[in-house]
């Protein structure tokens, strides 16, 4: 079903459409004043306070940022009015209309790189368009990501021994079924700063952890990125992801640590496969793999483990252990990190999701999908909403 929202992708700016630009430029702190970042942080927000004037292009930039994500407030758009947010080279550009605004505010999707250009487009429709750039979020660069402190245990961050996970494209030729399943996995950027992993369970049904987010307002401030992975195995260059915004929360539970949510533009990711869910429990020694976004970085797959006592492949150690509740979890020694929260734990033989990763500690733990299934099966039976 096609989205009824007014947002659409624009391939490039037309230069004559804009007047002279004002520029907001920020630079990293001096080396002697290295900023501290939280373990769960993928970006840092900064105030902007720029009142937009129709037709005047504004540039928001931050040296060496991985991405720029802009938040607007005081937004008033008529039926034909839009706000355009784009990369300066025009390679990534989107328009937002009145249907994208909630309570006078709007979190735009990120643009890759260290700068974004925004413009308010006021067309004759009886409403004088208005908006203010309230703040922006700039993605931490690789050096800043590596400088983050380790999370306290128990946490979603546990590499057991050495890190045996590999970049997703390393499995493209050797394990195509595994690689294809990983295409259903997304990086989540939550409220402009924190991050998790999520995955597609139906046409407009997506799963992550309750501890990642649990409310509709949090869903709407979450960016869902599919295909954020390296172009080739062992290479740093990444693909441009498909980006959509979260829309609503359908079901969530603290004890089982899951959130089932929708996105605002399901057609944009309609071609991606939905992962099947195992409705029965996993078994001891069942071989599994975990695709996700550890540390918020490009997609990796944990399929092997040098910590295993029986062979080298990741496997379920105990299919019924305590998590947030009694016997709610299964455990394994697959390597994960902060950001892996919400990743699917997938049976290698069937391709079904048996667990929803949420805790570290070596062994690491996932909520059992046979326990989650009764809470979400009704939504998956009718998911064209």
C-alpha positions as CSV (number, residue, x, y, z in Angstrom):
1,X,0.0,0.0,0.0
2,X,1.5,3.4,-1.0
3,X,2.3,5.9,1.8
4,X,0.0,8.9,2.0
5,X,2.7,11.2,3.3
6,X,3.9,14.1,1.3
7,X,7.6,13.4,1.6
8,X,9.4,12.4,-1.6
9,X,12.9,11.9,-2.7
10,X,14.5,14.7,-4.9
11,X,17.6,13.8,-6.9
12,X,19.2,17.3,-7.0
13,X,18.6,20.9,-6.2
14,X,17.9,23.5,-8.9
15,X,20.4,26.3,-8.2
16,X,18.0,29.1,-9.2
17,X,15.4,27.9,-6.7
18,X,17.4,29.3,-3.8
19,X,18.6,32.7,-2.7
20,X,22.0,33.3,-1.0
21,X,22.6,30.9,1.9
22,X,23.4,31.5,5.5
23,X,25.7,29.0,7.1
24,X,25.9,27.4,10.6
25,X,29.3,25.9,11.0
26,X,30.6,24.0,14.0
27,X,34.0,22.5,14.5
28,X,35.1,19.7,16.8
29,X,36.5,20.6,20.2
30,X,40.3,21.1,20.4
31,X,42.4,18.1,21.0
32,X,43.1,19.3,24.5
33,X,39.4,19.3,25.2
34,X,38.4,15.9,23.9
35,X,34.6,15.6,24.5
36,X,33.3,12.6,26.4
37,X,30.6,10.5,24.9
38,X,28.2,7.9,26.4
39,X,28.6,4.3,25.6
40,X,25.1,4.3,24.0
41,X,25.8,7.4,21.9
42,X,26.2,7.5,18.1
43,X,25.7,11.2,17.6
44,X,25.7,14.5,19.5
45,X,23.0,17.2,19.3
46,X,23.8,20.9,19.3
47,X,21.5,23.9,19.4
48,X,21.0,26.0,16.2
49,X,18.2,28.5,16.5
50,X,17.8,29.5,12.9
51,X,14.6,31.1,11.7
52,X,14.0,30.0,8.1
53,X,13.0,32.5,5.5
54,X,11.2,31.3,2.4
55,X,13.6,30.6,-0.5
56,X,16.8,31.2,1.6
57,X,19.1,28.2,1.8
58,X,20.7,27.5,5.2
59,X,23.8,25.4,5.6
60,X,24.4,23.3,8.8
61,X,27.8,21.8,8.9
62,X,30.2,20.1,11.4
63,X,33.7,19.2,10.5
64,X,34.3,15.5,10.1
65,X,30.7,14.5,11.1
66,X,29.5,11.1,9.8
67,X,26.0,12.6,9.2
68,X,23.9,15.6,9.9
69,X,20.3,15.2,11.1
70,X,18.2,18.4,11.6
71,X,15.3,19.1,14.0
72,X,12.8,21.8,13.3
73,X,10.2,23.4,15.5
74,X,7.7,26.2,15.2
75,X,6.7,24.6,11.9
76,X,3.6,25.9,10.0
77,X,3.2,24.5,6.5
78,X,0.2,25.0,4.2
79,X,-1.0,22.2,1.9
80,X,1.6,23.0,-0.8
81,X,4.5,24.2,1.4
82,X,7.6,22.0,2.0
83,X,11.0,22.0,3.7
84,X,13.9,20.6,1.7
85,X,16.9,18.9,3.4
86,X,19.7,17.9,1.2
87,X,23.4,17.0,1.0
88,X,25.3,19.9,-0.6
89,X,26.2,17.9,-3.6
90,X,22.5,17.1,-4.2
91,X,23.1,13.3,-4.0
92,X,20.7,12.9,-1.1
93,X,17.7,15.2,-0.8
94,X,14.2,15.0,0.7
95,X,11.1,17.2,0.9
96,X,8.8,17.3,4.0
97,X,5.3,18.5,4.0
98,X,2.5,19.2,6.5
99,X,1.8,15.5,7.1
100,X,5.4,15.0,8.4
101,X,4.9,17.6,11.1
102,X,3.8,16.6,14.6
103,X,2.9,19.2,17.3
104,X,4.8,21.8,15.3
105,X,8.0,19.8,15.2
106,X,9.9,17.6,12.7
107,X,13.0,15.4,12.9
108,X,14.3,15.2,9.3
109,X,16.1,12.1,8.2
110,X,19.9,12.3,8.3
111,X,22.0,13.1,5.3
112,X,25.4,11.4,5.0
113,X,28.5,13.6,5.4
114,X,29.4,16.7,7.4
115,X,26.9,19.2,6.0
116,X,23.3,19.6,5.2
117,X,21.4,22.4,3.3
118,X,17.8,23.3,4.2
119,X,15.3,25.6,2.6
120,X,11.7,26.6,3.3
121,X,9.5,26.5,0.2
122,X,6.4,28.7,0.5
123,X,3.9,28.3,-2.3
124,X,0.5,30.0,-2.7
125,X,-1.9,28.0,-0.6
126,X,-3.3,30.6,1.9
127,X,-0.7,29.8,4.6
128,X,2.5,31.6,5.3
129,X,5.1,28.9,5.7
130,X,7.3,29.1,8.8
131,X,9.9,26.9,10.5
132,X,12.9,27.2,12.7
133,X,16.0,25.0,12.9
134,X,16.0,24.2,16.6
135,X,19.0,21.8,16.7
136,X,21.0,19.3,14.7
137,X,22.5,16.0,15.4
138,X,26.0,15.2,14.0
139,X,27.1,11.7,13.7
140,X,30.3,10.7,15.6
141,X,33.3,9.9,13.4
142,X,35.2,6.7,13.7
143,X,37.7,8.1,16.2
144,X,35.0,9.4,18.5
145,X,33.0,6.1,18.3
146,X,36.2,4.2,19.3
147,X,36.7,6.6,22.2
148,X,33.4,5.8,23.8
149,X,33.5,4.1,27.2
150,X,32.5,0.4,27.6
151,X,29.0,-0.1,28.8
152,X,28.4,-1.5,32.3
153,X,27.5,-5.2,32.6
154,X,25.1,-6.7,32.1
155,X,24.6,-4.9,28.9
156,X,24.1,-5.6,25.2
157,X,27.9,-5.2,24.8
158,X,29.9,-8.4,25.2
159,X,32.6,-9.7,22.9
160,X,33.4,-13.2,24.2
161,X,37.2,-13.7,23.8
162,X,38.2,-12.2,20.4
163,X,35.7,-10.6,18.1
164,X,34.7,-13.3,15.6
165,X,32.0,-11.2,13.9
166,X,32.6,-10.1,10.3
167,X,31.4,-7.4,8.0
168,X,28.1,-8.5,6.3
169,X,29.5,-8.6,2.7
170,X,32.1,-11.1,3.8
171,X,29.3,-13.7,3.7
172,X,27.7,-12.5,0.4
173,X,29.3,-15.2,-1.7
174,X,30.1,-17.9,0.9
175,X,26.8,-17.8,2.8
176,X,24.2,-16.1,0.5
177,X,21.2,-17.2,2.5
178,X,22.8,-15.7,5.6
179,X,23.7,-12.5,3.8
180,X,20.2,-12.2,2.3
181,X,18.6,-12.6,5.8
182,X,20.8,-9.7,7.0
183,X,19.2,-7.4,4.5
184,X,16.1,-7.4,6.8
185,X,18.2,-5.7,9.6
186,X,18.3,-2.0,10.2
187,X,20.3,0.5,12.2
188,X,18.2,2.6,14.5
189,X,19.1,6.2,15.4
190,X,16.9,7.2,18.4
191,X,16.1,10.8,19.3
192,X,19.2,12.0,17.4
193,X,21.8,10.5,19.7
194,X,21.4,6.8,20.8
195,X,21.2,3.7,18.7
196,X,20.0,0.1,18.5
197,X,19.3,-2.6,15.8
198,X,15.8,-3.5,14.5
199,X,14.5,-5.9,11.8
200,X,11.6,-6.4,9.5
201,X,9.0,-8.9,10.6
202,X,6.2,-8.0,8.0
203,X,5.2,-5.5,5.4
204,X,4.9,-2.7,8.0
205,X,6.0,-4.6,11.1
206,X,9.4,-4.1,12.7
207,X,10.9,-5.4,15.9
208,X,13.5,-4.1,18.4
209,X,13.9,-4.1,22.2
210,X,11.6,-2.3,24.7
211,X,14.8,-0.8,26.3
212,X,15.6,0.8,22.9
213,X,12.2,2.6,22.8
214,X,8.7,1.9,23.9
215,X,6.4,4.8,23.0
216,X,4.9,6.4,19.9
217,X,6.7,9.7,20.4
218,X,10.0,7.8,20.6
219,X,9.1,5.8,17.5
220,X,8.5,9.1,15.6
221,X,11.9,10.4,16.6
222,X,13.6,7.2,15.5
223,X,15.4,6.9,12.1
224,X,15.4,3.4,10.6
225,X,18.2,2.7,8.2
226,X,18.4,-0.4,6.0
227,X,21.4,-1.4,4.0
228,X,24.0,0.5,6.1
229,X,26.9,-1.8,5.4
230,X,30.4,-1.9,3.8
231,X,30.4,-2.1,0.0
232,X,33.0,-4.9,0.1
233,X,34.5,-7.3,2.7
234,X,37.3,-5.6,4.5
235,X,36.8,-2.2,2.9
236,X,35.7,1.0,4.8
237,X,33.5,2.5,2.1
238,X,29.8,2.1,3.0
239,X,26.6,1.9,0.9
240,X,24.0,4.7,1.2
241,X,21.2,3.3,3.3
242,X,17.5,3.4,2.7
243,X,16.1,5.7,5.4
244,X,12.6,5.9,6.9
245,X,11.1,7.2,10.1
246,X,9.4,5.2,12.8
247,X,5.6,5.9,13.0
248,X,3.8,4.1,15.9
249,X,4.2,1.4,18.5
250,X,1.8,-1.5,18.2
251,X,2.9,-3.6,21.1
252,X,5.7,-3.5,23.7
253,X,6.6,-5.3,26.9
254,X,9.2,-4.7,29.6
255,X,9.7,-8.3,30.8
256,X,10.0,-9.7,27.3
257,X,12.0,-6.6,26.2
258,X,10.4,-6.2,22.8
259,X,8.7,-3.4,20.8
260,X,6.7,-4.0,17.6
261,X,6.5,-0.8,15.6
262,X,5.6,0.6,12.2
263,X,7.4,3.1,9.9
264,X,6.0,6.1,8.0
265,X,6.9,4.9,4.5
266,X,6.7,1.1,4.3
267,X,6.7,1.2,0.5
268,X,10.3,2.4,0.6
269,X,11.4,-0.9,2.1
270,X,8.7,-3.1,0.6
271,X,11.2,-5.0,-1.5
272,X,13.2,-6.1,1.6
273,X,12.5,-9.6,3.0
274,X,10.6,-10.1,6.2
275,X,12.2,-12.6,8.6
276,X,10.1,-15.6,9.6
277,X,9.6,-16.2,13.3
278,X,10.1,-19.5,15.1
279,X,6.9,-20.1,17.1
280,X,8.4,-23.1,18.9
281,X,11.4,-23.0,21.3
282,X,15.0,-23.3,20.3
283,X,17.0,-26.3,21.2
284,X,20.4,-26.8,22.9
285,X,23.4,-26.6,20.5
286,X,21.2,-25.1,17.7
287,X,23.4,-23.3,15.3
288,X,22.6,-19.6,15.0
289,X,23.9,-16.3,13.6
290,X,23.2,-12.7,14.5
291,X,23.2,-9.8,12.0
292,X,23.2,-6.4,13.6
293,X,24.9,-3.0,14.1
294,X,27.3,-3.4,17.0
295,X,28.6,-0.1,18.2
296,X,26.3,1.5,15.6
297,X,28.7,0.8,12.9
298,X,28.1,-0.8,9.4
299,X,26.3,-4.1,9.6
300,X,28.2,-7.2,10.9
301,X,27.3,-10.8,11.2
302,X,28.2,-13.0,14.2
303,X,28.2,-16.5,13.0
304,X,31.3,-18.1,14.4
305,X,32.8,-18.1,17.9
306,X,36.3,-19.0,19.1
307,X,34.8,-19.3,22.6
308,X,32.6,-22.3,21.7
309,X,33.5,-25.6,23.3
310,X,31.8,-27.7,20.6
311,X,33.0,-26.5,17.2
312,X,33.5,-23.0,16.0
313,X,29.9,-21.9,15.0
314,X,27.7,-19.8,17.2
315,X,25.1,-22.0,18.9
316,X,22.5,-21.9,21.6
317,X,23.9,-23.0,24.9
318,X,20.8,-23.1,27.0
319,X,17.4,-22.5,25.4
320,X,15.7,-21.5,28.7
321,X,17.5,-19.1,31.0
322,X,16.3,-16.2,33.2
323,X,16.3,-12.7,31.7
324,X,14.0,-9.9,32.8
325,X,11.6,-12.8,33.7
326,X,11.7,-16.5,34.5
327,X,13.0,-18.6,31.6
328,X,12.3,-15.8,29.2
329,X,15.7,-16.1,27.4
330,X,18.2,-18.3,25.6
331,X,21.9,-17.8,25.7
332,X,25.0,-18.1,23.4
333,X,28.6,-16.9,23.0
334,X,28.1,-15.1,19.7
335,X,30.0,-11.7,19.8
336,X,27.8,-8.6,20.3
337,X,28.4,-5.0,21.3
338,X,26.4,-2.0,22.3
339,X,24.1,-1.3,19.4
340,X,23.4,-5.0,18.9
341,X,20.3,-4.6,21.0
342,X,17.3,-5.7,19.0
343,X,19.2,-7.9,16.6
344,X,17.6,-11.2,15.4
345,X,19.1,-14.5,16.5
346,X,18.5,-16.7,13.5
347,X,18.6,-20.5,13.1
348,X,21.1,-21.3,10.5
349,X,19.2,-24.3,9.2
350,X,15.7,-22.9,9.0
351,X,16.3,-19.1,8.7
352,X,13.7,-18.5,11.4
353,X,14.3,-15.9,14.2
354,X,14.5,-17.8,17.5
355,X,15.6,-14.9,19.7
356,X,15.7,-11.1,20.1
357,X,19.2,-10.1,21.4
358,X,19.1,-7.9,24.5
359,X,21.8,-8.7,27.1
360,X,25.5,-9.3,27.4
361,X,27.7,-11.1,29.9
362,X,29.3,-14.0,28.0
363,X,27.1,-15.9,27.6
364,X,25.0,-13.2,25.9
365,X,21.2,-13.5,25.9
366,X,18.2,-13.1,23.7
367,X,14.5,-13.0,24.5
368,X,12.9,-16.2,23.2
369,X,10.7,-15.5,20.2
370,X,8.3,-18.4,21.2
371,X,7.5,-16.3,24.3
372,X,7.1,-13.1,22.3
373,X,5.0,-14.7,19.5
374,X,1.6,-14.8,21.3
375,X,1.8,-11.0,21.9
376,X,2.5,-10.1,18.3
377,X,0.9,-12.8,16.0
378,X,-2.3,-10.8,15.6
379,X,-0.5,-7.8,14.3
380,X,1.5,-10.0,11.9
381,X,-1.6,-11.6,10.5
382,X,-2.9,-8.2,9.3
383,X,0.1,-6.0,8.8
384,X,-1.0,-3.7,5.9
385,X,-1.5,-0.6,8.2
